[in-house]
Amino acid sequence: MQRRILGGTGISVSEYALGAMMLGAWGNTDHDDCVRIVHRALDAGINFVDTADVYAAGESEEIVGKALKGRREDVVLATKAVSSMGTDANHSGSSRRWLVRAVEDSLRRLGTDYIDLYQMHRPDPATDIDETLAALSDLVRAGKVRAIGSSTFPAEQIVEAQWTADRRGHSRFRTEQPPYSMLARGVENAVLPTAQRYGMGVLTWGPLSAGWLSGRDLSASSRAGLESQKFDLSIPENARKAEAVHALSEVAAEAGLPLPHLATAFVRSHPAVTSVIIGPRTLDQLDSMLTGSEVTLDADILDRIDAIVPPGTDLNRADNYYLPPAITDASLRRR
């Protein structure tokens, strides 16, 4: 497993990061099996593990904590806060009040006394970024957090955070964690160039685009609950994705690659990307992904991908998983 330096932190991380969202009630409920997944990843050379407090209401962090006992010092451990952790409105967001508690909760669940990378899971429009960075800087100085980052932030908010940190003397976001795949390339427009401009590490999520690029059945009936609308082929955006997947599958076949290997190699090939988060639910899924860790794509294949999904294009905007209040709150658009 190759290593890269995470932004300007000096921290060496593997080109694959193990995403722990599927460990626990959201995916694999067998804790012993989940621990085996983490150990298999570490034994394969992955030294970067990413989770979040909201994943299965903290269960994912607890599983990761179990898995890292005796191996913590060899792992770069990342987690996230901001998402709601209860019915109280103050049990979410990026206020000082919540972050001071949230980091303690994560440390307890993870069974550690420090977090290598603490990320804001989404922008919090209710909290001034100066307030957030001041609180995070205090956590860094206290030794509870080594570095801080953002996740799924628009480019303009990345810039605002960088400028605020510079002018107010705060610790700055060292990383950004955006969604990025062959079907969701919108971050190529501004997010990735902005991260490069500020020397930020980039750890991407969703390289298989919620399963679209996994090679499995794409029918809406195969996905239940909140995700089903993302696979309903009667929706024009999803129909376009299905067409693109068919064409990309042909590219993969002609290159002699499984589609998931083409997908992860594509993301890893962008010069802004430090590490690609893979989120297996089973050991078999992990093993399959690991066999593609050394795949590289030549310019001809990358050009063919560009011809199917043009650079900077999101085939379905919903795949970004974040819309700003200016779009979702009608009252902000009307007098």
C-alpha positions in Angstrom: 0.0 0.0 0.0 1.5 3.3 -1.1 1.7 6.3 1.3 1.2 10.0 0.8 1.6 13.0 3.1 -1.6 14.4 4.4 -1.6 18.0 3.3 1.0 20.0 5.3 0.7 17.9 8.4 3.7 15.7 7.8 1.5 12.7 8.6 2.0 9.8 6.3 -1.2 8.0 5.3 -2.1 5.1 3.0 -3.7 5.8 -0.4 -6.7 3.9 0.8 -8.4 4.9 4.1 -10.8 2.5 5.8 -14.2 4.1 6.1 -16.2 2.8 9.1 -19.7 3.9 8.3 -20.8 0.4 7.6 -19.5 -0.9 10.9 -22.5 -1.2 13.2 -26.2 -0.9 12.8 -26.0 1.0 9.5 -24.3 -2.0 7.9 -22.6 -5.0 9.6 -24.1 -5.6 13.1 -21.6 -8.4 14.0 -19.0 -6.6 16.1 -16.4 -9.4 15.9 -16.7 -9.5 12.1 -16.3 -5.7 12.0 -13.1 -6.0 14.2 -11.8 -8.5 11.7 -12.4 -6.1 8.8 -10.4 -3.4 10.6 -7.6 -5.8 11.3 -7.5 -7.1 7.8 -7.2 -3.6 6.5 -4.4 -2.7 8.9 -2.6 -6.0 8.0 -2.9 -5.0 4.3 -1.1 -1.7 4.9 -3.9 0.7 5.5 -3.0 3.0 8.3 -5.8 5.5 8.0 -9.2 4.9 9.6 -12.1 7.4 9.2 -15.3 7.3 11.2 -17.9 9.8 12.6 -19.9 10.2 15.8 -23.2 10.0 13.9 -22.4 6.6 12.3 -24.9 4.3 14.0 -25.3 6.8 16.8 -21.7 6.2 18.0 -21.6 2.5 17.5 -19.1 2.7 14.7 -16.6 4.7 16.9 -17.0 2.0 19.6 -16.2 -0.8 17.2 -13.2 1.1 15.9 -12.1 1.6 19.4 -12.3 -2.1 20.1 -10.4 -2.9 16.9 -7.5 -0.5 17.6 -6.7 -1.8 21.1 -3.0 -2.6 21.1 -2.6 -1.0 17.6 -3.6 2.6 18.2 -0.1 4.1 17.8 0.3 2.7 14.3 -3.0 4.2 13.0 -4.0 7.7 11.8 -7.4 8.0 13.3 -10.0 10.4 11.9 -13.5 11.1 13.1 -16.1 13.8 12.6 -18.7 15.9 14.4 -21.6 18.3 13.6 -24.4 15.9 12.8 -27.2 15.5 15.2 -26.6 13.2 18.1 -30.0 13.5 19.8 -33.3 15.3 19.9 -31.9 18.4 21.6 -31.0 21.1 19.1 -27.7 21.8 21.0 -26.5 18.2 20.5 -25.3 19.0 17.0 -23.6 21.7 15.0 -20.1 23.3 15.4 -20.6 25.6 18.3 -18.0 25.6 21.1 -20.6 24.3 23.5 -21.2 21.2 21.4 -17.7 20.5 20.1 -16.2 20.5 23.6 -18.6 17.7 24.6 -18.6 16.0 21.2 -14.9 15.4 21.2 -14.9 14.0 24.7 -17.7 11.6 23.7 -15.7 10.5 20.6 -12.6 10.0 22.7 -14.5 7.8 25.1 -16.1 5.7 22.4 -12.8 5.3 20.5 -10.9 4.4 23.7 -8.1 6.9 23.0 -6.8 10.2 24.5 -6.3 11.9 21.1 -7.7 12.1 17.6 -5.3 12.6 14.7 -7.8 14.3 12.5 -11.1 15.9 13.7 -13.4 17.0 10.9 -16.5 19.1 10.7 -18.9 16.7 8.9 -20.9 19.5 7.1 -21.0 23.3 7.2 -23.0 24.7 10.1 -24.8 27.9 8.9 -25.9 28.7 12.4 -22.4 29.1 13.8 -19.7 31.7 12.9 -16.7 29.9 11.5 -14.6 32.0 13.8 -16.4 30.4 16.8 -15.8 27.0 15.4 -12.1 27.5 14.6 -11.5 29.0 18.0 -12.9 26.0 19.8 -11.0 23.6 17.5 -7.8 25.5 18.1 -8.2 25.1 21.9 -8.8 21.3 21.4 -5.5 21.2 19.4 -3.6 23.1 22.1 -5.1 20.7 24.7 -3.6 17.8 22.8 -7.0 16.1 22.3 -6.8 16.7 18.5 -3.8 16.7 16.3 -5.2 18.3 13.1 -8.6 19.6 12.0 -10.4 19.4 8.7 -13.7 19.9 6.9 -16.0 17.5 5.0 -18.3 18.3 2.1 -17.6 22.0 2.3 -18.2 24.2 -0.8 -15.1 25.9 -2.1 -16.2 29.4 -0.9 -16.5 28.1 2.7 -13.2 26.4 2.5 -11.7 29.8 1.5 -13.6 31.6 4.3 -12.3 29.2 6.9 -8.7 29.6 5.6 -8.9 33.4 5.7 -10.5 33.4 9.1 -7.8 31.1 10.6 -5.1 33.4 9.1 -6.6 36.6 10.3 -7.6 35.4 13.8 -4.6 33.2 14.5 -6.5 30.0 14.7 -5.5 26.5 13.7 -6.6 26.0 10.1 -8.4 23.2 8.3 -5.6 20.9 7.0 -7.9 18.6 5.0 -11.2 18.4 3.1 -13.3 15.3 2.7 -15.5 15.7 -0.5 -17.6 13.2 -2.4 -15.8 12.2 -5.6 -16.5 9.5 -8.2 -16.7 9.0 -11.9 -20.4 9.9 -11.7 -19.9 12.8 -9.2 -17.2 15.1 -10.5 -18.5 18.5 -9.4 -15.7 18.9 -6.9 -13.2 19.2 -9.8 -14.6 22.7 -10.6 -13.5 24.5 -7.4 -13.2 22.3 -4.3 -10.2 20.2 -5.4 -8.3 23.3 -6.9 -9.0 25.2 -3.8 -7.7 22.4 -1.6 -4.6 22.4 -3.7 -4.2 26.1 -3.4 -4.2 25.9 0.4 -2.0 22.8 0.6 -4.9 20.8 2.1 -4.9 17.0 2.1 -8.0 15.5 0.4 -9.6 12.2 1.5 -12.5 11.5 -0.8 -15.6 9.5 0.0 -18.1 7.6 -2.2 -15.7 6.3 -5.0 -18.4 3.7 -5.9 -21.1 6.3 -5.8 -23.4 4.6 -3.3 -23.1 1.3 -5.1 -23.7 2.5 -8.7 -20.1 1.6 -9.6 -20.0 -1.6 -7.6 -21.1 -3.9 -10.5 -24.2 -4.9 -8.5 -27.9 -4.7 -9.4 -28.9 -1.0 -9.9 -32.7 -1.5 -9.7 -34.5 0.7 -7.1 -36.0 -2.5 -5.6 -32.5 -3.5 -4.5 -32.0 -0.5 -2.3 -34.4 0.2 0.5 -35.3 3.2 2.6 -33.9 6.7 2.1 -31.5 5.7 -0.6 -34.1 4.1 -2.9 -34.8 7.4 -4.7 -31.2 7.5 -5.8 -31.7 4.3 -7.7 -35.2 5.0 -9.2 -34.5 4.9 -13.0 -37.7 6.9 -13.7 -35.8 9.9 -12.3 -34.0 11.5 -15.3 -30.7 12.0 -13.3 -30.6 8.4 -12.4 -31.4 7.3 -16.0 -28.3 9.3 -17.1 -26.3 7.6 -14.4 -27.4 4.2 -15.6 -26.3 5.1 -19.1 -22.9 6.3 -17.9 -22.4 3.2 -15.8 -23.1 1.0 -18.8 -20.5 2.9 -20.8 -18.0 2.9 -18.0 -18.5 -0.8 -17.5 -17.4 -1.3 -21.2 -14.3 0.8 -20.5 -13.5 -1.3 -17.5 -14.0 -4.6 -19.4 -11.8 -3.5 -22.2 -9.1 -2.5 -19.7 -9.4 -5.9 -18.1 -10.5 -4.4 -14.8 -13.5 -4.9 -12.5 -15.6 -1.7 -12.5 -14.9 -1.0 -8.8 -11.2 -1.0 -9.5 -11.6 1.4 -12.4 -13.7 3.6 -10.1 -11.2 3.8 -7.2 -8.2 4.1 -9.5 -9.9 7.1 -11.2 -10.3 8.9 -8.0 -6.8 8.1 -6.8 -5.4 9.4 -10.1 -6.3 13.1 -9.4 -3.3 15.0 -8.2 -5.3 16.7 -5.4 -6.3 13.4 -3.8 -4.3 12.1 -0.9 -6.4 9.1 0.2 -9.6 7.3 -1.1 -12.0 6.2 1.6 -13.3 2.7 1.0 -16.3 1.6 3.1 -16.7 -2.2 3.1 -19.5 -3.9 4.9 -18.0 -7.4 4.7 -14.5 -9.0 4.6 -15.2 -10.1 1.0 -15.9 -6.5 -0.1 -12.7 -5.4 1.6 -10.6 -8.1 0.0 -12.1 -7.2 -3.4 -11.2 -3.5 -3.0 -7.7 -4.3 -1.8 -6.8 -6.3 -4.9 -7.2 -3.0 -6.9 -5.0 -0.9 -4.7 -2.1 -0.9 -7.2 -4.2 -0.3 -10.3 -3.2 2.8 -12.3 -5.0 4.3 -15.4 -3.2 5.6 -18.5 -4.2 8.8 -20.2 -6.2 7.0 -22.9 -8.5 5.4 -20.3 -8.9 8.7 -18.4 -9.8 10.4 -21.7 -12.4 7.8 -22.3 -13.9 8.4 -18.9 -13.9 12.2 -19.6 -15.9 11.5 -22.8 -18.6 9.7 -20.8 -18.8 12.0 -17.8 -17.2 15.4 -18.6 -14.9 16.8 -16.0 -16.6 18.9 -13.3 -20.0 17.2 -13.9 -22.4 15.8 -11.3 -24.9 13.6 -13.1 -27.2 13.9 -10.0 -26.6 16.9 -7.8 -28.1 15.0 -4.9 -25.0 12.9 -4.8 -23.2 15.8 -3.1 -25.3 15.1 0.0 -25.2 18.8 0.9 -27.3 21.7 -0.3 -26.9 25.1 1.4 -29.8 26.7 3.2 -30.1 29.3 0.4 -31.4 26.4 -1.7 -33.3 24.4 0.8 -35.0 27.2 2.8 -37.5 29.1 0.6 -37.7 31.9 3.2 -34.2 33.0 2.3 -35.2 33.6 -1.3 -38.4 35.6 -0.7 -39.2 38.9 0.9 
